[in-house]
Amino acid sequence: MPRGSYGQSYGGHSLRRNPTLLSRDRIVLRIKGMTCGHCKAAVERALLSVPGVTGAQVNLLRQQAVVLGLVDRALLIQAVDDAGYFVTGLV
């Protein structure tokens, strides 16, 4: 499994908690590096561990995750990165 690295920023935003980056309801992330059901489960677990997430569903074929809740997008990106995958964008 590849390990991602976003360093300290994503899209010009700091990875620290920032109230202006909070998103409500539904966030769709494009994720690179998932190749099997284990990868899918690992990303779902990582996303569900983020404070404020009320649900997460990963689609392996589309290489996307749909996240529900009031959550800082940067924390989602960091959780995926920490799990060893890459967030390539927000849909």
Secondary structure, DSSP 8 states (H G I E B T S, - for coil): ------TTEETTEESS--GGGEE-SEEEEEEE---SHHHHHHHHHHHHTSTTEEEEEEETTTTEEEEEESEEHHHHHHHHHHHT-EEEEE-
